Amino acid sequence: MKILLQNITIFDPSGIKNEKKDLLIENGTIFEISDSIKTDSSFRSFDFDGCYCTPGFFDMHVHLREPGREDEETILTGANAAANGGITGVACMPNTNPTVDSASTVKFIKEKAAEHLVDVFPIAAATKDRKGEALSPMAELKDSGAVAFSDDGVAIKNAFILRKAMEYSKMLELPIIEHCEDESLAGGAMNEGETSTKLGLPPVPSVAEDLIVMRDILMAEYLNAKVHIAHVSTKKSVELVREAKTRGVQITAEVTPHHFTLTEESLYSYDTNFKMNPPLRSKEDVEAILEGLKDGTIDVIASDHAPHSPEEKNFEFIYAPNGIIGLETIIGLALTELYNKKILTLPQIAEKLIINPRKILKLPIPKIAEGEKANLSIFNPDLIWTVDASKFKSKSRNTPFDKKILTGKAIAAINNGKMFYEDEFISLEK
């Protein structure tokens, strides 16, 4: 099978940059890149004039719910959602039922995802059943295919267990990913401040995040170990990460699109699709996050894709579960709010959505070159479109961005001998 991508602008940080070319893919491999390639009857051609082609986008923080909550999402539907969002690789979190704390569960996820367009990499629990009482079998989990360790949904419970987890992760050369929240200060429904008082909702103070970020920085520094801070949401956390990096601490951090686009003011609607953890913060926090993205303090943009059923989200605000889906809007929101508003350049977008997540997880970075496997994302940075959650591939619909008009859209994804384009999976192999 020969697939010809015509008139496409290629941007690869390691090679071709901003050059309009034709790109021929044969049996899943990039066969030729040139100014003009003549077609014949054996080709299937696509004119992508106005579109960019980059190495495949990667989302390192998604919840696929399987095993345990297949009513909300499955590995297959989550991978389909990623492809629809222009993403070719994801790392899935371990807070499933059962928890991803055994080799058999890691292998189950990998087998379920095998042969899909989207690469799925399991993140395993740092402690057994994410209870923070005893370490998971970390070496065995790595051998079975885990790419990181996290008790996602909660911070590792105490400093002693954190130390042991970091020491083992350092030996295994895989990162600890931390959900930073002091449980003794958590349990509320929104950010603490004037807005929470007006709305009468139980608050979560920003210091609940900041305390654990500080703890983890100090422990990583003491052990000369690596730590990755998930979904940073506060100004102080950004400052702590920035200052730690200047001291040489091996720390990386990520932010979600909802935390750089929305504020706590959205909660005046009492719409539970604006309820997440960490909660939406103040305008000042959002401004600090945008500055952290610009100056490189924040390394990664990740969706924290968290599907929930309509029945669960349709509760009173304080009782509804936290989380929103994001795989199918992450690229559109990044292009709309960061690239088109000149907060980040295309090279910076590539760093945070292609290169850095793979570097952190020690995964190979795709290249756009003849002879390389075709692992590509295609997007149009100027296309104006309206989010329609009813057309999502995810099983769930809990997004605050439904009906939002965006500028910049994922158009196609190519990987593992397959192409997803215009709602169709196309085989690129014989």
FENVENBEL-V593729 format. One record per backbone hydrogen bond with DSSP energy under -0.5 kcal/mol. NH is the residue of the N-H (numbers start at 1). CO is the residue of the C=O. E is the energy in kcal/mol with one decimal. If there is no record, write none. Layout:
# FENVENBEL-V593729
((NH & CO & E) (NH & CO & E))
This chain:
# FENVENBEL-V593729
((2 & 42 & -0.8) (3 & 1 & -0.5) (3 & 25 & -3.0) (4 & 44 & -2.3) (5 & 3 & -0.6) (5 & 23 & -3.2) (6 & 4 & -0.7) (6 & 46 & -3.2) (8 & 21 & -2.3) (9 & 51 & -2.6) (10 & 8 & -0.6) (10 & 19 & -2.7) (11 & 53 & -2.9) (12 & 16 & -4.0) (15 & 12 & -2.2) (18 & 10 & -0.9) (19 & 10 & -1.4) (21 & 8 & -2.8) (21 & 19 & -0.5) (22 & 34 & -3.3) (23 & 5 & -2.7) (24 & 32 & -3.1) (25 & 3 & -3.2) (25 & 23 & -0.5) (26 & 29 & -2.9) (27 & 1 & -2.2) (27 & 428 & -0.6) (28 & 428 & -0.6) (29 & 26 & -1.6) (30 & 372 & -3.0) (31 & 24 & -2.7) (31 & 29 & -0.7) (32 & 24 & -1.5) (34 & 22 & -1.9) (43 & 40 & -1.9) (44 & 2 & -2.1) (45 & 43 & -0.5) (46 & 4 & -2.6) (48 & 6 & -2.7) (48 & 46 & -0.8) (51 & 48 & -2.3) (52 & 379 & -3.3) (53 & 9 & -2.8) (54 & 377 & -2.6) (56 & 375 & -2.0) (57 & 86 & -0.7) (58 & 353 & -3.3) (59 & 89 & -2.4) (60 & 58 & -0.6) (62 & 91 & -1.8) (63 & 305 & -2.1) (64 & 62 & -0.5) (66 & 64 & -0.6) (67 & 65 & -0.5) (69 & 65 & -2.3) (72 & 69 & -1.8) (73 & 69 & -1.5) (78 & 74 & -2.7) (79 & 75 & -2.1) (80 & 76 & -2.4) (81 & 77 & -2.2) (82 & 78 & -2.1) (83 & 79 & -2.4) (84 & 80 & -2.4) (85 & 81 & -1.4) (86 & 83 & -1.7) (87 & 82 & -2.8) (88 & 57 & -2.1) (89 & 57 & -1.1) (90 & 119 & -2.8) (91 & 59 & -2.0) (92 & 121 & -1.8) (93 & 62 & -2.7) (96 & 94 & -2.5) (97 & 67 & -2.7) (100 & 94 & -1.8) (101 & 99 & -2.1) (106 & 102 & -1.9) (107 & 103 & -2.6) (108 & 104 & -2.0) (109 & 105 & -2.1) (110 & 106 & -2.2) (111 & 107 & -2.7) (112 & 108 & -2.2) (113 & 109 & -1.8) (114 & 110 & -0.8) (116 & 113 & -1.9) (119 & 88 & -2.7) (121 & 90 & -2.6) (121 & 119 & -0.5) (122 & 120 & -0.5) (123 & 92 & -2.7) (124 & 122 & -0.5) (124 & 148 & -2.3) (125 & 100 & -3.1) (128 & 134 & -2.7) (130 & 127 & -2.3) (131 & 128 & -2.0) (136 & 126 & -2.1) (137 & 101 & -0.6) (138 & 136 & -2.2) (141 & 137 & -2.3) (142 & 138 & -2.3) (143 & 139 & -2.3) (144 & 140 & -1.5) (145 & 141 & -0.6) (145 & 142 & -1.5) (146 & 141 & -2.6) (147 & 122 & -2.2) (149 & 175 & -2.2) (150 & 124 & -2.4) (154 & 151 & -1.8) (155 & 181 & -0.6) (162 & 158 & -2.4) (163 & 159 & -2.6) (164 & 160 & -2.1) (165 & 161 & -2.8) (166 & 162 & -2.7) (167 & 163 & -2.5) (168 & 164 & -2.4) (169 & 165 & -2.7) (170 & 166 & -2.3) (171 & 167 & -1.7) (172 & 168 & -2.2) (173 & 169 & -0.9) (174 & 169 & -2.0) (175 & 147 & -0.5) (176 & 226 & -0.7) (177 & 149 & -3.0) (178 & 176 & -0.5) (178 & 228 & -2.9) (179 & 154 & -0.5) (180 & 178 & -0.8) (181 & 179 & -0.9) (182 & 208 & -1.6) (183 & 181 & -0.8) (185 & 182 & -1.9) (186 & 182 & -0.7) (186 & 183 & -0.6) (189 & 202 & -3.6) (190 & 202 & -1.2) (191 & 280 & -0.7) (192 & 204 & -1.9) (197 & 193 & -1.7) (198 & 194 & -2.3) (199 & 195 & -2.4) (200 & 196 & -1.2) (201 & 196 & -1.6) (204 & 190 & -2.6) (205 & 185 & -0.6) (208 & 205 & -1.7) (209 & 206 & -1.2) (210 & 206 & -1.9) (211 & 207 & -2.4) (212 & 208 & -0.7) (213 & 209 & -2.3) (214 & 210 & -2.5) (215 & 211 & -2.3) (216 & 212 & -2.8) (217 & 213 & -2.3) (218 & 214 & -2.4) (219 & 215 & -2.2) (220 & 216 & -2.7) (221 & 217 & -2.6) (222 & 218 & -2.2) (223 & 219 & -2.2) (224 & 220 & -1.1) (225 & 220 & -2.1) (227 & 250 & -2.0) (228 & 176 & -3.0) (229 & 252 & -2.9) (230 & 178 & -2.5) (230 & 228 & -0.6) (232 & 254 & -2.8) (238 & 234 & -1.9) (239 & 235 & -2.2) (240 & 236 & -2.6) (241 & 237 & -2.5) (242 & 238 & -2.6) (243 & 239 & -2.5) (244 & 240 & -2.2) (245 & 241 & -2.2) (246 & 242 & -1.5) (247 & 243 & -0.9) (247 & 244 & -0.6) (248 & 245 & -1.3) (249 & 244 & -2.2) (251 & 249 & -2.1) (252 & 227 & -2.0) (254 & 229 & -2.1) (255 & 300 & -1.9) (259 & 256 & -0.5) (260 & 256 & -0.8) (260 & 257 & -0.7) (261 & 257 & -0.8) (262 & 258 & -1.8) (264 & 281 & -2.6) (266 & 263 & -1.9) (267 & 264 & -1.9) (268 & 265 & -1.5) (269 & 266 & -1.3) (270 & 267 & -2.0) (272 & 270 & -0.5) (274 & 271 & -2.0) (275 & 272 & -1.6) (276 & 274 & -0.6) (286 & 282 & -2.0) (287 & 283 & -2.4) (288 & 284 & -1.8) (289 & 285 & -2.2) (290 & 286 & -2.4) (291 & 287 & -1.9) (292 & 288 & -2.2) (293 & 289 & -2.2) (294 & 290 & -2.1) (295 & 291 & -2.5) (296 & 292 & -0.5) (296 & 293 & -0.6) (297 & 292 & -0.8) (298 & 292 & -2.1) (299 & 253 & -1.4) (299 & 297 & -0.6) (300 & 253 & -1.7) (301 & 352 & -2.1) (302 & 255 & -2.0) (302 & 300 & -0.5) (304 & 61 & -1.7) (305 & 61 & -1.0) (306 & 324 & -2.8) (307 & 63 & -0.5) (313 & 309 & -2.1) (314 & 310 & -1.8) (315 & 313 & -1.5) (319 & 316 & -1.5) (320 & 316 & -1.5) (323 & 275 & -1.8) (325 & 398 & -2.0) (329 & 326 & -1.2) (330 & 326 & -1.7) (333 & 329 & -2.8) (334 & 330 & -2.1) (335 & 331 & -2.5) (336 & 332 & -2.3) (337 & 333 & -2.9) (338 & 334 & -1.6) (339 & 334 & -1.9) (340 & 335 & -3.1) (342 & 339 & -1.4) (343 & 338 & -2.7) (344 & 338 & -1.9) (349 & 345 & -2.4) (350 & 346 & -2.6) (351 & 347 & -2.0) (352 & 348 & -1.9) (353 & 349 & -1.7) (354 & 350 & -2.0) (355 & 350 & -2.1) (356 & 351 & -3.0) (358 & 354 & -0.6) (359 & 355 & -2.4) (360 & 356 & -2.8) (361 & 357 & -1.6) (362 & 359 & -1.1) (363 & 358 & -3.0) (366 & 364 & -0.6) (369 & 367 & -0.9) (371 & 30 & -3.5) (372 & 369 & -2.1) (374 & 28 & -2.5) (375 & 373 & -1.0) (376 & 414 & -2.4) (377 & 54 & -2.6) (378 & 412 & -2.6) (379 & 52 & -2.0) (380 & 409 & -2.7) (381 & 379 & -0.6) (383 & 380 & -0.8) (385 & 406 & -2.4) (387 & 404 & -2.6) (391 & 388 & -2.0) (392 & 389 & -1.5) (397 & 308 & -0.6) (399 & 397 & -2.1) (402 & 399 & -0.6) (403 & 387 & -2.4) (404 & 401 & -2.4) (406 & 385 & -3.0) (406 & 404 & -0.5) (408 & 383 & -3.4) (408 & 406 & -0.5) (409 & 380 & -2.2) (411 & 378 & -3.4) (412 & 378 & -1.8) (413 & 420 & -1.6) (414 & 376 & -2.9) (415 & 418 & -2.4) (418 & 415 & -1.7) (419 & 426 & -2.3) (420 & 413 & -3.1) (421 & 419 & -0.6) (421 & 424 & -2.4) (422 & 411 & -0.6) (424 & 421 & -0.7) (426 & 419 & -3.5) (426 & 424 & -0.6) (428 & 417 & -3.3) (429 & 417 & -0.5))
